[in-house]
């Protein structure tokens, strides 16, 4: 390990969200990587232990490998602020905004950043109305879940009731979003403020264009292209867009944003931003970091080095 000594580190993994299974995979990867470079790292599952044990057991930092609710939404971040233990990733406000796709889109829209047209709905009838206004196909999804959980691509009004019920089963706040036909790309960001930098763009080619939970985490049929092969200048424009989106939410440490490129106009649209990205064998931030010359353990160390509290800035 370098001169950087993070002290005793808890890798928070598991948790109680719908993404618990993925979080455990991410957390184990991070845990092994940190240990491989000499960090005194330990697994900690907030679903099975009280967070106050972190202070009682002398943890100096937390690497948050939790995904979704109660891990990526500002709640754990707030608890760690109260405990005074620096943690990786965005702070309380940025985390709570970014997990909420409706609030994120409102903010991006206010900042003049492109994002597909949307409607927030509270009924199946609202989804039908959104389909009329935004056109088919329409994406119906929970506003505060990740990993495409509860998402349906709707082509006709007859599908709206089931699509709304599926999304609402995960979150009472349901988002209907105009579908963008084109290429899907993702961009990871490391750092904070003016020092934040975008990693190489990854272009995603999923079987039949269906980048669902199975194809994200368990399928070997999905192709990830890095270098992305986009036309000259387009990659740089998308990286600049994602950096603007990241900074507009006040994100810090690291994140990953998903972007659609309209096939006809080549215009990019921001879909969402993940403030606690996956770190599994199929995850995209490690892939982008590797393309930038940063291996998995080095990536984990860089993220850990930026652990901070909202009130104190980066830990030393």
Buried (B, 14 or more C-beta within 10 A) or exposed (E): EEEEEBEBBBBBBBBBBBBBBBBBBBBBBBBBBBBEBEBEBBBBBBBEBEBEEBEEEEBBBBBBBBBBBBBBBBBBBBBBBEBEBBBBBBBBBBBBBBBBBBBBBBBBBEEEBBBBBBBBBEEBEBBBBBBEEBEBBBBBBBBBBBBBBBBBBBEEBEBBBBBBBBBBEBBEBBBBBBBBEBBBBBBBBBBBEEEBEBBBBBBBEBEEEEBBBBBBBEBEEBEBBBEBEBEEEBBEBBBEBBBBBBBBBBBBBBBBBBBBBBEEEEEBBBBBBBBBBBBBEBBBBBBBBBBBEBEBBBBBBBBBBBBBBBEEEEBE
